[in-house]
Amino acid sequence: MTGSAGLAWLIERREVRSGGLVLLRGVGAGFTWPGAVVEILGLPDRRK
């Protein structure tokens, strides 16, 4: 998947799976490129 989406949106739409990796990145002041890789350990139950 490419493009931009919030982590909550990806989880709600089930675009990620347990055990999957998600790259979070951004552009900071001074031309810095912060980033993090997040491992999805589990997903919330769909029932509300």
HULIN-V489616 format. One line per field, one symbol per residue. phi: phi as a letter, one per 20 degrees, with the letter a starting at -180 (. if undefined). A space follows every 50 residues. Layout:
BEGIN
phi: ???
END
This chain:
BEGIN
phi: .codbfgffffgeleccgnfdcedbbddfmmecfabddeeeadffffd
END
